[in-house]
Amino acid sequence: MNSSKIHHLPELEDRVHVFHNREDAGERLAGMMRDYHREDAIVLGIPAGGVPVAVVIAARLQLRFDIMPVSKVLYPWTTESGFGAVAFDGTEWINPDLAASTRLDEASIQSAINTAREKVERRVQRFRGDKPFPELENMTTILVDDGIAAGSTMRAAILALQKAMAKAIILAVPTAHADALNRLVEMVDAIYCANLRSGYSFAVADAYEHWTDVTEDEVMETIQQFH
C-alpha cells in the first residue's frame, strides 16, 4: 500500500462505533481536509449514503457540492453484495473473478448490469432533472461515500472521473477496509479515511452508532437544502 497517499486517524484505527452518524463522520473528515478549504475543488457525493457525509464536507470547506450516482451490480440473490458497478456516465466495471466464481451465465450478468444501469439513470433523472453535470476537466474532485467495503462502487466512480479528465481525484470516506484501499490507492491522488480497519469481518455500518438507510427522498431534501 502506498501509505504516503493515505491519511487516517491512528486513534480510530480498527475501532467500531466511532461516529455518531453520517453527519458526525463528515465533520471528522472535514477536519482532516482543512488544506482544501476554499480550494478550486468540487465535492461529489455518491447517493444515497454518501450525500449526508459529502454536504458536511462541502459546507465546512466552503466548496461546491454535487452528486455522482453510482450503483453496484448486485448478485441476483442479494440486495447488498455485488460484483461490479455502473457510474452516472455509463462507465461500468465488472470484477471478472467474482463474476466467474458465482458461475453466473452471461444472460444473468447482463441482466444485473442492466438493473444497475436503470437505477443510475433513474437517480440521475430524479436528483438532477435537466441540470447538466458539472464540467470536471482540470478540476480537483473530492469523491465521497459513507464507507468502502470491497470498493466496486468507488472503482467505477474513479474510472468515470478519469474519463472526465479530472485534474486530481481525492477519495474521502469515513471508514474503509484496508484491503479495499490497497486496491484503489494507485488510481487516485490521495485518500482520506478517518476509520481504517482490517480483519476478516467488515461492515460499513459498524463504524456508526446510529445507522439507517438513506432514502431517495432524504437525498432530495439534502440537495435542496444545500443549494
N, C-alpha and C positions, 0 to 999 in steps of 0.2 A: 504494500500500500504506500502511495506517495503521501506520507504524513504531513509534508510541508503544505499541502493543499487543503488539509482537513483541519478545521477549527472546532474544538468541542470543549465542554466544561468538565475537567477532570473530576470535580466533586460530584458530578451527576453520572459518571460512568458506571454502567452495569447496575443501575438502580431502577426501580419501578415506582410508579405513582409520584413522579417528581413535579408534574404540572397539575394545577387545579383544573384547568380546562384548556381549550384551544387558544382562547384569548390570552391567558397567562403564558402559554407557550410562545405566542407571538411576541409578547413583551420580553421574554428571556432572549429570544433570537435577535430582536431589535437592539438589545443591549450589547450583544456580541458584534453587531454590524455597524457600529457608530461611524466607521470610516466612510460609509456610503451616504451619510446624511447630506441631503440636497445635491447629490451627485446627478449626473446625466444618466439616469438609470430608470428602469421600469420594473415594478413588482408584478409577477404573473402568478395568480393563484389557480391551482388545479381544483375544480369543483368535484365533489362538494366539500369534503373536509378541509381542503387546503385554503379555502376562501376566508374563513374567520381568522386563520393564522396570518394570511397574507395582508389583510386590510390593516391589522395592527402594525405590522412591519412598515407598510407604506405610510401610515399616518405618523408613526413615531420618527421615521427617517425623512418625512416630507418628500415622498417620491410618488410618481404616477402609479396608478394601480389598474390592472386589467385582469381578465380571466383567460385561462387556457384550457378548454375542455379536452380531456384525455380519458379514455376508458380502457380498462383491462379487457382482454379477450378471455372470457371465462370458460372453464370446463363446463360441459353440459349439466353436470350433476351438482354444481355448487354456485353460490352467489358471491363467493369471496376469492377463491383461488383461480389463477389464470396462467396462461402460457404465452402471453404477449400483450400488446396494447395498440390502440389506434389513437392518433392525435388529431387536433382540430383541423389540420390542413390535409388530412387523408394519409399522412405518414403512418405506416404500420411497422411493428417489429414483432416477429414471432420467434420464440425460443425453440429451435428445431429439436433440441434434446428433450425438452419437456413434452412437446407435441408428439414426438416419436415414442416416448416412454409410456404414454397412455394408450397407444395403439389406436388412436382416433383415425378414421378414414378421412380422405381428402374432403368429402362432402361435409362431414361433421366439423372439420377445421374451418372450412369456408363459411359454414353457417354461423359459427361462433364469431368469426371476423365480421360478418355482415351485421350481426346483432350489435356488436360493439360500435361499428361504424354508424348504425342507425341511432344509437344512444348519443354519440358525439354530435351528430348532425342535429338531433332534437335539442340538445343542450345549447348548441351554438345559436340555433334559432330562438330559443326561449330567452337566453341570457343576453344575446346581442341584438336580435332582430335584424335590421338592415344596417346597423352600425358596422363599419369595416374594422378589421383587425388593425392594430397599430403597426406602423412601419418599424420593423425590428432591425433592419440592416444597419450595421455600425452602432447598435445600441448595446449598452450593458444590461443584461436581463437577469433578474433575480427570480428564480423558479421556486415556488413554494408549495409544499404539500404538508399534511399533518403527520407524516411518517413514511418510512421506506422499509418494507419487509424484504421482498425479493428484488424489486427495482424495475419491473417491466414497464410500469406506468411512466416512471422518470426517464427510462431509456428512450421510449417513443417521443416524449416531450423534448428531450435533448436533441434527438435527431431532427425534429421539426425546427427547432431553433437554429441548428446548424444549417439546415436548408434555407432558412430565412436570412442567413449571413449575419447573425448576431455577433457583435464585436467581442463580447465576453458572456459566458454562461456561468452563473453562480447558483448553486443549489442551497436552499435554506429549508431545513426540516427540523422539527423539534426532536425527533427520535428516529433512529435507524439501526439496522443490524450492520455490524462492521463488514461482513462478507458482501453485502449489497453495495456498500460504499466502495469497497475494493474493486467491484466490477464496473463502477461508474466513474471513478476519480479521474482516469485519464481522458475522459470525454469532456471534462469541464475545466473551468479556470480556478474554481475554489468551491469548497463545501463548508457550510456552517451547520453543525448538528449539535445541539445542546446536550442531548442524552444519547451517547453512543453505547450500544450494547452488543454483546456477543453471546455465544452459547447455542445449544440445540433448540431451545424453545424461545420463540419471539412472537409477540403480538404488539402492534402499534398501540392498541388500546391500553396496554399495561403501563404505559408511561403517564397516563392521566388518572386523576382521582375521579373525575366526572367525565364520562364518555357516552355520547349518544350519536346516532347517525344524523348527519346534516341533511335536511330536506332541500329540494329544489326551491320551494317557497322561501326558505330561510336564506338561501343563496341570493335570490332575487331581492329580498329585503335588505341584505347586507350591501349589495351592489348599489341599490337606490340610496341608501343612507350615506355611502361613501361619496357618491357623485352628487 
